[in-house]
Amino acid sequence: MGSDHRDDRARPGSGSEPKMPDLPSIHPSFIQVAKPYIFEETIQGCIEAMGVNRTREESLRLQGVSWIDNVRKVLHLPVRTFNTAVMYYHRFRLVHPDNDYNFTDAAAAALFTACKIEDTLKKSREIVCAAYNLKLSASEHLVPDDPLFETQARGVIGLERLMLESSGFDFRTRHPQKTLAKLARRYNLPKDSEVSDLAYRISLDLYRTFAPVKQTTPTMAFTCLELAGRLLDQRLQPVESGEDYTQWNTSRGEVMETLLDILELYTHNRASTSVGPHFPPDRFLTVRIPLNQEVKEHQIPRHATPTDRSHNVGESPTQNGTSAKPTDVSQRPHHPLTPIAANGDRHGTSERGRDAAVRFMLDPACAEDEKRRVAEYFKVEIEEYEVEE
């Protein structure tokens, strides 16, 4: 009798409501794929999602890069360590809002991490001490073992893990100076030429922008050579014509975007660069005029991305430093770099997803294949029945 009653309850149309199947108790975990390039659209999405003021973002970015550059010179670290440190600094700030940390701590942690990756090892105490001594005369310099640096040095070590997570544990590095030297030899420029020297210094200023995060090393190298020739009135026609772009897997659109990025830096923050103070302000405007004409004639988008190259010229989110953004956190868009699980859950936005594991992978194809397989086990399938009364 009891068995028949249970059968009736399980039979469609018996009057009981269909019960939603329970989701698997095990979270599918999150997969974060390392991104060697982050394009302008994603960068602006990160800034908007964090609710960061764009003017403040630019100011702290320039201050942080200058801090890294000054400290690495004191410690006699090579340019490759500077390149890697700035890349980690940029990526960290695209994930963590400015009110979560002090920019000097982030810059120190980025330099500390880069020293390990580039095999130019320095202790966290040495980095913190070098930065502190920059503000003092030689007679007042302290040693790295001074107890004054204990707290900040520990904080730098603590931020190292966040630096690695922000980069997706991707230890691949890029140094445009090597490619720049190859291009200089290709176009018969001697090492001690004025154009080569200026192009090298431009390649360092380029790291004060987001160009190294967005562009390949050949793109940056072509940009530095072309801009150096234009600034010195020693135009390099083979470089400007782009006849070798295909061989180096770049395009005029990518080079133009980088040219405009660095020229905006020189126009608005000339004093914060190494090349800017050596030229009058109107020199950069003079150089930009023919580039703007080329953009207009050939309809080159201001910011090119691999998925959408139909942007109208001049539509750059960075142009408006005081653009409106939602003040309510709940109204802000999702952070574009937040890992997404196979069931569509976003990391940190739900109780189940807040403490779930995050795994880091380098192969995007492998990550997508795993997500497809795992997603099959998290589908909720419901059958509907029509019951005749």
N, C-alpha and C positions, 0 to 999 in steps of 0.2 A: 504494500500500500504506500509506504513511504517512498519506495523506489519509483512507482508510477508518478507520484507527486513531483519528485525531482525531475523526471523526464518531461513533465508538462511545463515546468518552469524553463527548461532549456530549449523547448520547442518554439520556433518563431510564431508570434501572434498569440502567445499564451498570456499576454498582459504584462510581462516583465520588461523593463527598459533594457535596451542593449548596453552591455557593460564595455566601457573603453578598455582595451588591453593595456596592461601596465607596460611602461617603457622599460627597457633593460636597465638594471640597477647599475651597471658598469658604464661609466662615461667613455665615449669613443676616444677621448683625449684630443688635444689640439696639435696640429702640425704647422710649424712655421718654416717656410721655405726661404732660404737665403736669397736676397735680392741684390745682385751686383750693381743694379742701376735703379734709381728711384726718380721718376720723371716729375716734371713741374706740376702736373695736375695732382699727383699723389702728394707732393710736398705741400701744396696749398690746402689739400684736404686734411693733412695732419695738423697744420696750424689752425684751421677752422675747427676741427674736432676737439682740440685741446683748449680752445677759447683764448689763445695767446694774442696779445696785442702785436700787430705786425711791426710797428715802429720799435717797440721794445725788443722784439725778436731780432730785428736787424742789428740793433745796438749791442745786445749781448753776444750775438754771433761774431761781430767784429772784435769785441773786447776779448772774447775767448780765444779766437785765432791769434790775436796779437800776443796774448799771454803765453800761448804755446810757443810762438815764434821766439819771443824774448827769452824764455826759459831754456829752450833747446839750444840757443846760441851760447848761453852761459855754460851749459853742460857740454858744449862742443858735440852735439848730436848731428848726424848727417841729415840731409834734406829728405831722404826716404822716410826717416822716422817722423819728421814734421808732416809729410804727406799722409801717412797712415794715422797719425794722431788726430789730424783735423777731420779726416773721414769718420773716425769713431766719434768725434765730438759732434759733427753734424747729425749723424744717425741717432745718437743718443738723444739729442734735443728734439728730433722729430717724433720721438716716442714718449718722452717725459716732459711735462710742462715746466716752465721756468720756476714756478712757485714751489716745486718739489725739492729743489736743490740750489746750491750756490754755484754760479757759473765757473768760479775759479776752482772749486772742487771737481766739477765735471771736466774742466780742461786738464787739471792735474791727473785725473783718472785716465783720461784719453791718452795723455803722454806716457803715463806709466804702462798702460796696456800696449801701446805702440812700441815701447822699448823692448818688451818681451817678444813681440811678433817679429820685429826687425833685428833681433839679436844684438841690441845695443843696450844691455841691461843697466838699469838704474834703480836704486831703492826708492820707495815712496818718500822716505825722509830726505833723500838727496834732492828730489824734485821740489818738495815743499820748501826746503831750506834755500835752494837756489832762487825761488820766487821771492822769498822773504828778503834775501840779501840784495835783491835788485833795488829795494827802496832805501838801502842804507849805504853809508860810505864804507870804504874798504876797511877802515879801522874798527868798524862796528859789526862786521860780519860775524855770524854765528856758525857753528859746525852742525852737521846733520844729526849728531847724537844729542843735541840739546833737548831737554824735556819739553820745551815750548812747542815742538813739532809733533809730539806724541799723538794728540787727539786728531789733528788734521791728517796725519799719515795713516792712521787707522781708517779714517773715513774714506780716503782715497782707495785703500785696499777693498773696502766694502763696496764701492761703486764699480770696481773692476768687473764684477759679475754682471751688473746691469749693462755695462758697456758691451760685453760679449753677447748678451742676450739681444740687445738692440741691433747688433750686426748679424744676428742669426748664426753666430759661431762660424762666420765665413772669414777665413784667414787669408783669402786671396787679396793681394795688394796691387795697386797700379801706380806707376811713376811716369808722368808725362815727360819728365826731363830726359829720360833715355830716348824716347821716340823723337823728342825735339832735336837731340844731337844727331840722330840718324837723318832727319829731314834736312838739317843744316848742311851736312856733308853731301846729301843728294843734290841740293841746290847750290853747291860750291861756295858755301859761306865759311870763311875761316873761323876758328874757335875764338879768336880775339876780335872779331868784327863787332861793330857797334850794334848791328841788328841782332846778332846772336846773343850778345850780352843783355840787351834789353828784353829779348824774347824770354830768356831764362828768368829774369826778374818778374816779368809778367806772369810766368807760369806759377810763381809763388803767390802773387796777388790773386790769382785765379781761385786759390783755395779759400779766399775770404767770401766767395760766393758759393752757391750750391752747384756750380758747374761740374766739379769733380764727382759729385754724387750722380749726376745725370748723364755725363758724356764719357766716351771712350778716350783712351790716351791719344790716339791719332787725331781725334777731333780737337782736343785741347792743344796739341802740338801745332796743328795747322793754324789754329786761332792765334796763338802767341806769335808765330812767325809773321802772319799777315798783319796783325796789329802793330808789331814792332816796325815793320816796313812802312806802314801808313803814318805812324807817329813821327818817324825820322825822315819822311819824304824820300825813302829809298824803296820804292814799291817793287815787290817781287811778283812779276806777272805770272810765272808758272804756278805760284802758290795761290794767287787770287783767282786764277782761271779755274782751278779745281780739276785740272786734267788728271791728277793722280788720286782723286777721292775714292774711286772705285777700288783701286788697288789696296787702299788702306781701310776699306769698309766704312766709309763715312759719306756724308752728303753735304751739299751747300746749306741746306736747311739747318742741320745740326751745328755746322761751323758758324752760321749767322746767328743762331740763338746764343751761342757762347760768346761771340763778339759783342752782342748787345748786352749780355749779362755783365761782362767785365767793363764795358763802357759806362753802364749805369753805376757801377761801383766807383769808377773814377770821377763821374760827374757829381754824384751825391755825397761821396765819402772819400774825397781825394786825399785828405790829410791822414786817413787811417791806412794808407797803402804805402808801399815802398817806391813805386814808380810815379804816382800822382803828383807829389810835390815838385818833381823835376820838370814838369810841363805846366804852362799856364792853363787855367780852366777852359778857356775858349778853344784850346787845341783839341780837346776831346770832342767838343761840339762840332768842330770843323771836320774831324774824321768821321763823325757819325752821319753827317748830312748825306754823302754819297751812298752810305750803307742803307739809310732809310729809303733813298730813291730806288736802290736795287730791290729792296723788300717790296716796295709798292709795284714796281714794274713786273717782277716775276711772281708776285703774290705769294711770297714766302711767309708761312705762319710764324708768329712770334715765338710760340712754344710748340715744338713738334713732339708728338708722342708716337709710339709704335702702333697704337690702336686707332688714333684719331688725328689726322693731319689736315683737318678742315677748319682750324681755328682762324678767325679773322685777324688780320694784322692789327696789332695794338691791343688786343684783348689779353692783357696780362694781369692776373690777380695781384701781382706785386706792385702795380702802378699806384694802387690806392692804399696808402698806409693806414687809413682810418676807416676802412670799409666796415659796414655794419655786419655784426655777427650776433647770433643768439646769445643772450646773457644767461638764460636758463640752461643748465647742464642737460636736462632731459630733452631740450629742443635741438641740441647739437647733433650733427650727423655722426655716424659710426666712424671710428678711427680706421683709416684704410689699411693700416699695417697691423691691426689686431688679428691674431690667428682665429680661424673659423674651423669648428669641428665638423665631422662628417654628417652630424644631425642638424647642422645649421646654427648651433649654439656659438656665441661669441665669448671669447675669454674675458672673464671678469664682469660680465653683465648679468649673471644669474648665480644662484646659490650653488647649483651643481657644477657650473663652469668656473667658479672662482678658484676652487682648489684643485681642479683637474690638471693632469700632467700636460706639459708642453714639450713636444719633441721637435728637434731642429734637423732639417734635411737640406741637402744641397741640390738634389735632382728634383726639379718640379714635376717631371713626368711620373716619377716613382711616387711622389706624394699624391698626385691626382689619382693614380691607379689605386692606391691604398684607400683614399677617401671613398672612391666608388664602391669598392668591395665592402668596406665597413658600413656604408650607408644602407646597404641592403638589410642589415640586421636591426636598423632603427626606424624602419618604415612602419607606420601605423595603418593597417588595412582594415576597413570596416565593410561588412556586407550588409546591404539593405534588402529587406523583404517586403513585398506587398501582400497584405493580409486582407482577405475578403471577410467582411463582417457578416 
